[in-house]
Amino acid sequence: MKTSIYLMLCCLPIFAACGGQKQEIPGEKYKTLTVTTGNQTLQSTYPATLRGRQSVDIRPQVSGVITKICINEGDIVRRGQVLFVIDQVPYKAALETAIANVKSAEAKLQTARLTADSKEALYKEKVVSDFDRQTARNQLLEAEAALAQARAAETNARNDLSYTEVKSPVDGVASMIPYRVGALVNSSITEPLVTVSDDAEIYAYFSMDENQMIDLIQQYGSLEEACQKMPAVSLQMSNGKPYKEEGRIDAISGTVDEGTGKVSLRAVFGNEGHLLRNGGSGVISVPTEYKNCISIPQSATYELQNRVFVWKVVDGKTQSAPITVYKYNDGQNHIVLSGLSEGDVIIAEGAGLMREGITVNTNLTSESQK
């Protein structure tokens, strides 16, 4: 009797443990999602080069030695502001010579006019011949032409003197200056005196494939409509941070580059704080919205022989299924054109590591792709 009671007491913990053990649900635990339809915006990225609204290389129009530099490198300059002064002495002398030549030509013209008038009167009195009269007339015409030439030379001399003050044609920011006082410069120098960039607005130039451009034209109807109706674009600066202001595409090239097969586009961004600079770089993100579509993460797909597959969960087991996806993506999601229907359950992650017929715990909560 004591032995029976002892055995019952020993078995009680075992029965208690068996009674408290939870029933395990069969199948492996994998992250799944339930396919839904909705609107999806894909961000396509393109490397871009930045240019000021107007960037002008400043070169001298006359030759000479730089006698004064009126700005510092990186200064904000205004239109008409003097940037450099080139040695003015020879050009002032040339102007004075031109002015003297004009006065001399005016005197000669007066003399020629008096002579012509005198010959005309004498001819009427039959004192001189018609040859003498015509010669005086020709000399008058020659004197008038000489005066016109002298005045043109004076204008050129004044212009040359004015060109010794090199002025900015635009508002903007000055670049670095490769020349110093005493440098001999002329209109054919390879490197400009300075570059002035009007960066109140910044143009971001980028390119997309011809087939993408054709898609845009078909979507919006024309290049003009695409420029007007395309959504705002964003810019990632060279330091990897997003630029605070959105931009808009305001120009699309009407031709395709034969060498690259790409079409050039231009996006414009405000630059009130002058954060963006001429010659910089960045990455343009162009959003494209797709309505009532199926979108799945790329982690839910794998490729085999240039085809894209997913793992459907059918009757609790994995089943490989080919799908057709849109040719463009944002590096994270695929737009599914065929092969999936709303309500299908697929493996959400690690598709490349799965195999056919794995039992999946479908009682686990699955996600819906938003």
C-alpha positions, 0 to 999 in steps of 0.5 A: 500500500505504501509503495502504491502511494509513493508511485502515485506521488512520484507520477503527479509532477509528470502528469502535471507537466503533461497537462500544462504543455501547450500544443505546438502548431505544426509548420515553420514560422515565416513572415508572410503578407497578404496581397492587396491592391492600392496606389503605389508611388515609385521613386526613380533616381538619377544622378544630376549635375547642378548649374546656376540659372546663368553662369558666365565666364568673364574674359577681357575684351582687350589685352593688357596688364591687370592693374586692379582686382576689385572683388574677393573670391566668392563675393556676391557681385551685381550686374555692372559692377567693376571686377577688374581694371586693365592698364588704361594708359595706352587706351587713353592715349589711343582715345586722345589720338582718335579725338584729335583725328576727328578734329583734323578731319572736321577742319579738312571737311570745312576747307573742302566745303569752302573750296567746293562752294567757290568752284561752283560759283566760279563755274557759273561765271565760266572762270573754271572748267567743269573738271575743276568743279567736279574735282572739288566736289569729289574732294568734299566727299572724300573729306566727309568720308575721312571724318566718318572714319575718324569718328568711328575710330574714336568710338572704337577707342572709347569702347576699348577704354571702357573695356579696360574696366571688366564688369559683371554682366549678371548678378551672381557669385564669383568663383575663384580667381586664377589671375593676380595684379600684373598678369598679362591677359587678352581675349583669347586666354584659356582660363577666364578671369572669373566665373559669375554664377547667378544661383538664385535658382539652380538647374539640375540636369539629368538623363533618362532612358529613351523608353522611359521618355516614351512612357512619359509621352504616352502617359501625359500625351506630349512633352509639353504636357509632361512638363506641366503635369509631372509631380514635384521632384526631390534632390539629394545633395552630395552629402547624402542629405535631402534638399529642403525644397522640392523642384519641378521639371521645366525642360525636356530635350526633344532629341535622343543622344545617339551615343547614350540613347538617353534624353536630357531633362532639367529640373529647377530648384529655388536656392534662396540660401545659396546652399546649392552651387554651380558645378555641384552634383546630386541625385534627383528622385522622380516619383511615379504614381501607379493606381490600383496596382499590386506592389510587393517588396523585392525581398519577396521575390527571386530570379531564375533564368531571367524570370521573377518568382514568388513563393505562394502559400497554398494549403499551408505549403510553399509553392513557386509562382512566376510573376510579371513585374513592371520594368522599372522599380525603386530598388525596394518594391516591384509593381506586379503586372500578372501572376498574383491576385488580391488575397494571395498569401506569399512569403515576405522575406528570404525568398531566395532561401526557400524551397518547394513544399515547405510547411508554413504556419498560416495561423500566424498573423500575416501582413498586408502590403500597403 
